[in-house]
């Protein structure tokens, strides 16, 4: 029994460590070779910032970045505003029964959701572009925002809301002055998470953006199809840095919210 306990004690951490090793070593190599002076990633020939300078001068990168920021920002605004209003104004029993629909949007494979949305847009003859892409990302964003806000909302002491009504406040005044400040940590957390998901999404962007709109993930895909280039490594490293920053901020706010609740 002791030998089995020792085996499981060291085998499981070793197994998990190997998984993370194979997961993060390619990412580390990608970052390292983004500073490689050689045009091919087969060997290291020297250190350079050349590929980052070329990215800075590439107008297509800035256009793709602008589209990604527009889509991600619009998705955050729509998802957070719709989710907040739904959580506060919907009937509690109806909202509890309908939570499965928001979880389902995350459980369904994204490729299935993308093909379904594309068929929907084609059936109603809706022109593909930024509006359809924002709508598709908002659908995914609600699957993240609504459960986060609902979990925080049910933790609020309802006696505070009832006291606001007893003191003569309207429902809108209670929502603005009582509920929104209490939901603000969850709102910020959900907004950061939705921004990360929308900014890095490829499948929905590929199927629902049409030919006139190009986001950063689609631009990277086009570069890869044209041939391996260190510019892909440089752009991927920059996106990884931005995403890591938002993820760190997300966990910081979530831990802060947990400390406040406890």
MODELLER restraints for C-alpha pairs under 7 A, 6 or more apart:
rsr = mdl.restraints
at = mdl.atoms
rsr.add(forms.Gaussian(group=physical.xy_distance, feature=features.Distance(at['CA:30:A'], at['CA:233:A']), mean=5.59, stdev=0.5))
rsr.add(forms.Gaussian(group=physical.xy_distance, feature=features.Distance(at['CA:31:A'], at['CA:233:A']), mean=6.51, stdev=0.5))
rsr.add(forms.Gaussian(group=physical.xy_distance, feature=features.Distance(at['CA:31:A'], at['CA:237:A']), mean=5.48, stdev=0.5))
rsr.add(forms.Gaussian(group=physical.xy_distance, feature=features.Distance(at['CA:33:A'], at['CA:41:A']), mean=6.54, stdev=0.5))
rsr.add(forms.Gaussian(group=physical.xy_distance, feature=features.Distance(at['CA:33:A'], at['CA:233:A']), mean=6.85, stdev=0.5))
rsr.add(forms.Gaussian(group=physical.xy_distance, feature=features.Distance(at['CA:34:A'], at['CA:230:A']), mean=5.57, stdev=0.5))
rsr.add(forms.Gaussian(group=physical.xy_distance, feature=features.Distance(at['CA:34:A'], at['CA:233:A']), mean=4.79, stdev=0.5))
rsr.add(forms.Gaussian(group=physical.xy_distance, feature=features.Distance(at['CA:34:A'], at['CA:234:A']), mean=4.70, stdev=0.5))
rsr.add(forms.Gaussian(group=physical.xy_distance, feature=features.Distance(at['CA:35:A'], at['CA:47:A']), mean=5.42, stdev=0.5))
rsr.add(forms.Gaussian(group=physical.xy_distance, feature=features.Distance(at['CA:35:A'], at['CA:48:A']), mean=5.12, stdev=0.5))
rsr.add(forms.Gaussian(group=physical.xy_distance, feature=features.Distance(at['CA:35:A'], at['CA:49:A']), mean=5.88, stdev=0.5))
rsr.add(forms.Gaussian(group=physical.xy_distance, feature=features.Distance(at['CA:36:A'], at['CA:44:A']), mean=6.02, stdev=0.5))
rsr.add(forms.Gaussian(group=physical.xy_distance, feature=features.Distance(at['CA:36:A'], at['CA:45:A']), mean=6.48, stdev=0.5))
rsr.add(forms.Gaussian(group=physical.xy_distance, feature=features.Distance(at['CA:36:A'], at['CA:46:A']), mean=5.64, stdev=0.5))
rsr.add(forms.Gaussian(group=physical.xy_distance, feature=features.Distance(at['CA:36:A'], at['CA:47:A']), mean=5.27, stdev=0.5))
rsr.add(forms.Gaussian(group=physical.xy_distance, feature=features.Distance(at['CA:36:A'], at['CA:48:A']), mean=5.99, stdev=0.5))
rsr.add(forms.Gaussian(group=physical.xy_distance, feature=features.Distance(at['CA:37:A'], at['CA:45:A']), mean=5.98, stdev=0.5))
rsr.add(forms.Gaussian(group=physical.xy_distance, feature=features.Distance(at['CA:37:A'], at['CA:46:A']), mean=5.18, stdev=0.5))
rsr.add(forms.Gaussian(group=physical.xy_distance, feature=features.Distance(at['CA:37:A'], at['CA:47:A']), mean=5.75, stdev=0.5))
rsr.add(forms.Gaussian(group=physical.xy_distance, feature=features.Distance(at['CA:37:A'], at['CA:48:A']), mean=5.34, stdev=0.5))
rsr.add(forms.Gaussian(group=physical.xy_distance, feature=features.Distance(at['CA:38:A'], at['CA:44:A']), mean=6.86, stdev=0.5))
rsr.add(forms.Gaussian(group=physical.xy_distance, feature=features.Distance(at['CA:38:A'], at['CA:45:A']), mean=5.77, stdev=0.5))
rsr.add(forms.Gaussian(group=physical.xy_distance, feature=features.Distance(at['CA:39:A'], at['CA:229:A']), mean=6.48, stdev=0.5))
rsr.add(forms.Gaussian(group=physical.xy_distance, feature=features.Distance(at['CA:39:A'], at['CA:230:A']), mean=6.31, stdev=0.5))
rsr.add(forms.Gaussian(group=physical.xy_distance, feature=features.Distance(at['CA:40:A'], at['CA:229:A']), mean=6.72, stdev=0.5))
rsr.add(forms.Gaussian(group=physical.xy_distance, feature=features.Distance(at['CA:51:A'], at['CA:230:A']), mean=6.40, stdev=0.5))
rsr.add(forms.Gaussian(group=physical.xy_distance, feature=features.Distance(at['CA:51:A'], at['CA:231:A']), mean=5.28, stdev=0.5))
rsr.add(forms.Gaussian(group=physical.xy_distance, feature=features.Distance(at['CA:51:A'], at['CA:234:A']), mean=6.35, stdev=0.5))
rsr.add(forms.Gaussian(group=physical.xy_distance, feature=features.Distance(at['CA:52:A'], at['CA:234:A']), mean=5.96, stdev=0.5))
rsr.add(forms.Gaussian(group=physical.xy_distance, feature=features.Distance(at['CA:55:A'], at['CA:61:A']), mean=6.80, stdev=0.5))
rsr.add(forms.Gaussian(group=physical.xy_distance, feature=features.Distance(at['CA:55:A'], at['CA:231:A']), mean=6.80, stdev=0.5))
rsr.add(forms.Gaussian(group=physical.xy_distance, feature=features.Distance(at['CA:64:A'], at['CA:214:A']), mean=5.42, stdev=0.5))
rsr.add(forms.Gaussian(group=physical.xy_distance, feature=features.Distance(at['CA:64:A'], at['CA:215:A']), mean=4.44, stdev=0.5))
rsr.add(forms.Gaussian(group=physical.xy_distance, feature=features.Distance(at['CA:64:A'], at['CA:216:A']), mean=4.96, stdev=0.5))
rsr.add(forms.Gaussian(group=physical.xy_distance, feature=features.Distance(at['CA:64:A'], at['CA:219:A']), mean=6.79, stdev=0.5))
rsr.add(forms.Gaussian(group=physical.xy_distance, feature=features.Distance(at['CA:65:A'], at['CA:215:A']), mean=6.43, stdev=0.5))
rsr.add(forms.Gaussian(group=physical.xy_distance, feature=features.Distance(at['CA:65:A'], at['CA:216:A']), mean=5.72, stdev=0.5))
rsr.add(forms.Gaussian(group=physical.xy_distance, feature=features.Distance(at['CA:67:A'], at['CA:214:A']), mean=6.85, stdev=0.5))
rsr.add(forms.Gaussian(group=physical.xy_distance, feature=features.Distance(at['CA:67:A'], at['CA:215:A']), mean=5.55, stdev=0.5))
rsr.add(forms.Gaussian(group=physical.xy_distance, feature=features.Distance(at['CA:68:A'], at['CA:199:A']), mean=5.79, stdev=0.5))
rsr.add(forms.Gaussian(group=physical.xy_distance, feature=features.Distance(at['CA:68:A'], at['CA:215:A']), mean=5.03, stdev=0.5))
rsr.add(forms.Gaussian(group=physical.xy_distance, feature=features.Distance(at['CA:68:A'], at['CA:216:A']), mean=6.25, stdev=0.5))
rsr.add(forms.Gaussian(group=physical.xy_distance, feature=features.Distance(at['CA:69:A'], at['CA:199:A']), mean=7.00, stdev=0.5))
rsr.add(forms.Gaussian(group=physical.xy_distance, feature=features.Distance(at['CA:71:A'], at['CA:134:A']), mean=5.47, stdev=0.5))
rsr.add(forms.Gaussian(group=physical.xy_distance, feature=features.Distance(at['CA:72:A'], at['CA:195:A']), mean=5.27, stdev=0.5))
rsr.add(forms.Gaussian(group=physical.xy_distance, feature=features.Distance(at['CA:72:A'], at['CA:198:A']), mean=5.17, stdev=0.5))
rsr.add(forms.Gaussian(group=physical.xy_distance, feature=features.Distance(at['CA:72:A'], at['CA:199:A']), mean=5.39, stdev=0.5))
rsr.add(forms.Gaussian(group=physical.xy_distance, feature=features.Distance(at['CA:73:A'], at['CA:195:A']), mean=6.81, stdev=0.5))
rsr.add(forms.Gaussian(group=physical.xy_distance, feature=features.Distance(at['CA:74:A'], at['CA:134:A']), mean=6.69, stdev=0.5))
rsr.add(forms.Gaussian(group=physical.xy_distance, feature=features.Distance(at['CA:75:A'], at['CA:134:A']), mean=5.82, stdev=0.5))
rsr.add(forms.Gaussian(group=physical.xy_distance, feature=features.Distance(at['CA:75:A'], at['CA:137:A']), mean=6.12, stdev=0.5))
rsr.add(forms.Gaussian(group=physical.xy_distance, feature=features.Distance(at['CA:75:A'], at['CA:138:A']), mean=5.04, stdev=0.5))
rsr.add(forms.Gaussian(group=physical.xy_distance, feature=features.Distance(at['CA:75:A'], at['CA:141:A']), mean=6.94, stdev=0.5))
rsr.add(forms.Gaussian(group=physical.xy_distance, feature=features.Distance(at['CA:76:A'], at['CA:191:A']), mean=5.51, stdev=0.5))
rsr.add(forms.Gaussian(group=physical.xy_distance, feature=features.Distance(at['CA:76:A'], at['CA:194:A']), mean=6.05, stdev=0.5))
rsr.add(forms.Gaussian(group=physical.xy_distance, feature=features.Distance(at['CA:76:A'], at['CA:195:A']), mean=6.05, stdev=0.5))
rsr.add(forms.Gaussian(group=physical.xy_distance, feature=features.Distance(at['CA:78:A'], at['CA:138:A']), mean=6.61, stdev=0.5))
rsr.add(forms.Gaussian(group=physical.xy_distance, feature=features.Distance(at['CA:79:A'], at['CA:138:A']), mean=5.59, stdev=0.5))
rsr.add(forms.Gaussian(group=physical.xy_distance, feature=features.Distance(at['CA:79:A'], at['CA:141:A']), mean=5.60, stdev=0.5))
rsr.add(forms.Gaussian(group=physical.xy_distance, feature=features.Distance(at['CA:79:A'], at['CA:142:A']), mean=5.27, stdev=0.5))
rsr.add(forms.Gaussian(group=physical.xy_distance, feature=features.Distance(at['CA:79:A'], at['CA:145:A']), mean=6.66, stdev=0.5))
rsr.add(forms.Gaussian(group=physical.xy_distance, feature=features.Distance(at['CA:80:A'], at['CA:145:A']), mean=6.42, stdev=0.5))
rsr.add(forms.Gaussian(group=physical.xy_distance, feature=features.Distance(at['CA:80:A'], at['CA:187:A']), mean=6.69, stdev=0.5))
rsr.add(forms.Gaussian(group=physical.xy_distance, feature=features.Distance(at['CA:80:A'], at['CA:191:A']), mean=6.50, stdev=0.5))
rsr.add(forms.Gaussian(group=physical.xy_distance, feature=features.Distance(at['CA:83:A'], at['CA:142:A']), mean=6.42, stdev=0.5))
rsr.add(forms.Gaussian(group=physical.xy_distance, feature=features.Distance(at['CA:83:A'], at['CA:145:A']), mean=6.19, stdev=0.5))
rsr.add(forms.Gaussian(group=physical.xy_distance, feature=features.Distance(at['CA:83:A'], at['CA:146:A']), mean=5.10, stdev=0.5))
rsr.add(forms.Gaussian(group=physical.xy_distance, feature=features.Distance(at['CA:84:A'], at['CA:149:A']), mean=6.85, stdev=0.5))
rsr.add(forms.Gaussian(group=physical.xy_distance, feature=features.Distance(at['CA:87:A'], at['CA:149:A']), mean=6.96, stdev=0.5))
rsr.add(forms.Gaussian(group=physical.xy_distance, feature=features.Distance(at['CA:87:A'], at['CA:150:A']), mean=5.93, stdev=0.5))
rsr.add(forms.Gaussian(group=physical.xy_distance, feature=features.Distance(at['CA:102:A'], at['CA:142:A']), mean=6.65, stdev=0.5))
rsr.add(forms.Gaussian(group=physical.xy_distance, feature=features.Distance(at['CA:102:A'], at['CA:143:A']), mean=4.38, stdev=0.5))
rsr.add(forms.Gaussian(group=physical.xy_distance, feature=features.Distance(at['CA:103:A'], at['CA:143:A']), mean=5.76, stdev=0.5))
rsr.add(forms.Gaussian(group=physical.xy_distance, feature=features.Distance(at['CA:105:A'], at['CA:140:A']), mean=6.28, stdev=0.5))
rsr.add(forms.Gaussian(group=physical.xy_distance, feature=features.Distance(at['CA:105:A'], at['CA:143:A']), mean=5.93, stdev=0.5))
rsr.add(forms.Gaussian(group=physical.xy_distance, feature=features.Distance(at['CA:106:A'], at['CA:140:A']), mean=6.90, stdev=0.5))
rsr.add(forms.Gaussian(group=physical.xy_distance, feature=features.Distance(at['CA:106:A'], at['CA:143:A']), mean=6.17, stdev=0.5))
rsr.add(forms.Gaussian(group=physical.xy_distance, feature=features.Distance(at['CA:110:A'], at['CA:203:A']), mean=6.99, stdev=0.5))
rsr.add(forms.Gaussian(group=physical.xy_distance, feature=features.Distance(at['CA:111:A'], at['CA:203:A']), mean=6.47, stdev=0.5))
rsr.add(forms.Gaussian(group=physical.xy_distance, feature=features.Distance(at['CA:114:A'], at['CA:203:A']), mean=6.67, stdev=0.5))
rsr.add(forms.Gaussian(group=physical.xy_distance, feature=features.Distance(at['CA:114:A'], at['CA:204:A']), mean=5.22, stdev=0.5))
rsr.add(forms.Gaussian(group=physical.xy_distance, feature=features.Distance(at['CA:114:A'], at['CA:207:A']), mean=6.07, stdev=0.5))
rsr.add(forms.Gaussian(group=physical.xy_distance, feature=features.Distance(at['CA:118:A'], at['CA:207:A']), mean=6.35, stdev=0.5))
rsr.add(forms.Gaussian(group=physical.xy_distance, feature=features.Distance(at['CA:118:A'], at['CA:208:A']), mean=6.01, stdev=0.5))
rsr.add(forms.Gaussian(group=physical.xy_distance, feature=features.Distance(at['CA:128:A'], at['CA:208:A']), mean=6.11, stdev=0.5))
rsr.add(forms.Gaussian(group=physical.xy_distance, feature=features.Distance(at['CA:128:A'], at['CA:209:A']), mean=5.50, stdev=0.5))
rsr.add(forms.Gaussian(group=physical.xy_distance, feature=features.Distance(at['CA:128:A'], at['CA:210:A']), mean=4.78, stdev=0.5))
rsr.add(forms.Gaussian(group=physical.xy_distance, feature=features.Distance(at['CA:129:A'], at['CA:209:A']), mean=4.70, stdev=0.5))
rsr.add(forms.Gaussian(group=physical.xy_distance, feature=features.Distance(at['CA:129:A'], at['CA:210:A']), mean=5.47, stdev=0.5))
rsr.add(forms.Gaussian(group=physical.xy_distance, feature=features.Distance(at['CA:129:A'], at['CA:212:A']), mean=6.72, stdev=0.5))
rsr.add(forms.Gaussian(group=physical.xy_distance, feature=features.Distance(at['CA:129:A'], at['CA:213:A']), mean=6.00, stdev=0.5))
rsr.add(forms.Gaussian(group=physical.xy_distance, feature=features.Distance(at['CA:130:A'], at['CA:209:A']), mean=6.23, stdev=0.5))
rsr.add(forms.Gaussian(group=physical.xy_distance, feature=features.Distance(at['CA:130:A'], at['CA:213:A']), mean=6.76, stdev=0.5))
rsr.add(forms.Gaussian(group=physical.xy_distance, feature=features.Distance(at['CA:132:A'], at['CA:208:A']), mean=6.09, stdev=0.5))
rsr.add(forms.Gaussian(group=physical.xy_distance, feature=features.Distance(at['CA:132:A'], at['CA:209:A']), mean=6.71, stdev=0.5))
rsr.add(forms.Gaussian(group=physical.xy_distance, feature=features.Distance(at['CA:133:A'], at['CA:205:A']), mean=6.25, stdev=0.5))
rsr.add(forms.Gaussian(group=physical.xy_distance, feature=features.Distance(at['CA:133:A'], at['CA:208:A']), mean=5.24, stdev=0.5))
rsr.add(forms.Gaussian(group=physical.xy_distance, feature=features.Distance(at['CA:133:A'], at['CA:209:A']), mean=5.27, stdev=0.5))
rsr.add(forms.Gaussian(group=physical.xy_distance, feature=features.Distance(at['CA:136:A'], at['CA:204:A']), mean=6.77, stdev=0.5))
rsr.add(forms.Gaussian(group=physical.xy_distance, feature=features.Distance(at['CA:137:A'], at['CA:198:A']), mean=6.08, stdev=0.5))
rsr.add(forms.Gaussian(group=physical.xy_distance, feature=features.Distance(at['CA:141:A'], at['CA:194:A']), mean=5.35, stdev=0.5))
rsr.add(forms.Gaussian(group=physical.xy_distance, feature=features.Distance(at['CA:144:A'], at['CA:190:A']), mean=6.73, stdev=0.5))
rsr.add(forms.Gaussian(group=physical.xy_distance, feature=features.Distance(at['CA:144:A'], at['CA:194:A']), mean=6.98, stdev=0.5))
rsr.add(forms.Gaussian(group=physical.xy_distance, feature=features.Distance(at['CA:145:A'], at['CA:190:A']), mean=5.09, stdev=0.5))
rsr.add(forms.Gaussian(group=physical.xy_distance, feature=features.Distance(at['CA:148:A'], at['CA:186:A']), mean=6.41, stdev=0.5))
rsr.add(forms.Gaussian(group=physical.xy_distance, feature=features.Distance(at['CA:148:A'], at['CA:190:A']), mean=6.65, stdev=0.5))
rsr.add(forms.Gaussian(group=physical.xy_distance, feature=features.Distance(at['CA:149:A'], at['CA:183:A']), mean=7.00, stdev=0.5))
rsr.add(forms.Gaussian(group=physical.xy_distance, feature=features.Distance(at['CA:149:A'], at['CA:186:A']), mean=5.84, stdev=0.5))
rsr.add(forms.Gaussian(group=physical.xy_distance, feature=features.Distance(at['CA:149:A'], at['CA:187:A']), mean=6.74, stdev=0.5))
rsr.add(forms.Gaussian(group=physical.xy_distance, feature=features.Distance(at['CA:152:A'], at['CA:183:A']), mean=6.69, stdev=0.5))
rsr.add(forms.Gaussian(group=physical.xy_distance, feature=features.Distance(at['CA:152:A'], at['CA:186:A']), mean=6.65, stdev=0.5))
rsr.add(forms.Gaussian(group=physical.xy_distance, feature=features.Distance(at['CA:153:A'], at['CA:183:A']), mean=6.87, stdev=0.5))
rsr.add(forms.Gaussian(group=physical.xy_distance, feature=features.Distance(at['CA:161:A'], at['CA:174:A']), mean=6.85, stdev=0.5))
rsr.add(forms.Gaussian(group=physical.xy_distance, feature=features.Distance(at['CA:164:A'], at['CA:174:A']), mean=6.30, stdev=0.5))
rsr.add(forms.Gaussian(group=physical.xy_distance, feature=features.Distance(at['CA:185:A'], at['CA:253:A']), mean=6.81, stdev=0.5))
rsr.add(forms.Gaussian(group=physical.xy_distance, feature=features.Distance(at['CA:185:A'], at['CA:257:A']), mean=6.19, stdev=0.5))
rsr.add(forms.Gaussian(group=physical.xy_distance, feature=features.Distance(at['CA:189:A'], at['CA:250:A']), mean=5.63, stdev=0.5))
rsr.add(forms.Gaussian(group=physical.xy_distance, feature=features.Distance(at['CA:189:A'], at['CA:253:A']), mean=6.41, stdev=0.5))
rsr.add(forms.Gaussian(group=physical.xy_distance, feature=features.Distance(at['CA:189:A'], at['CA:254:A']), mean=6.65, stdev=0.5))
rsr.add(forms.Gaussian(group=physical.xy_distance, feature=features.Distance(at['CA:192:A'], at['CA:246:A']), mean=6.48, stdev=0.5))
rsr.add(forms.Gaussian(group=physical.xy_distance, feature=features.Distance(at['CA:192:A'], at['CA:250:A']), mean=6.22, stdev=0.5))
rsr.add(forms.Gaussian(group=physical.xy_distance, feature=features.Distance(at['CA:193:A'], at['CA:250:A']), mean=6.90, stdev=0.5))
rsr.add(forms.Gaussian(group=physical.xy_distance, feature=features.Distance(at['CA:196:A'], at['CA:243:A']), mean=6.26, stdev=0.5))
rsr.add(forms.Gaussian(group=physical.xy_distance, feature=features.Distance(at['CA:196:A'], at['CA:246:A']), mean=6.97, stdev=0.5))
rsr.add(forms.Gaussian(group=physical.xy_distance, feature=features.Distance(at['CA:200:A'], at['CA:217:A']), mean=6.44, stdev=0.5))
rsr.add(forms.Gaussian(group=physical.xy_distance, feature=features.Distance(at['CA:201:A'], at['CA:217:A']), mean=6.87, stdev=0.5))
rsr.add(forms.Gaussian(group=physical.xy_distance, feature=features.Distance(at['CA:202:A'], at['CA:217:A']), mean=5.50, stdev=0.5))
rsr.add(forms.Gaussian(group=physical.xy_distance, feature=features.Distance(at['CA:202:A'], at['CA:218:A']), mean=6.47, stdev=0.5))
rsr.add(forms.Gaussian(group=physical.xy_distance, feature=features.Distance(at['CA:206:A'], at['CA:218:A']), mean=6.54, stdev=0.5))
rsr.add(forms.Gaussian(group=physical.xy_distance, feature=features.Distance(at['CA:220:A'], at['CA:232:A']), mean=6.30, stdev=0.5))
rsr.add(forms.Gaussian(group=physical.xy_distance, feature=features.Distance(at['CA:223:A'], at['CA:232:A']), mean=6.76, stdev=0.5))
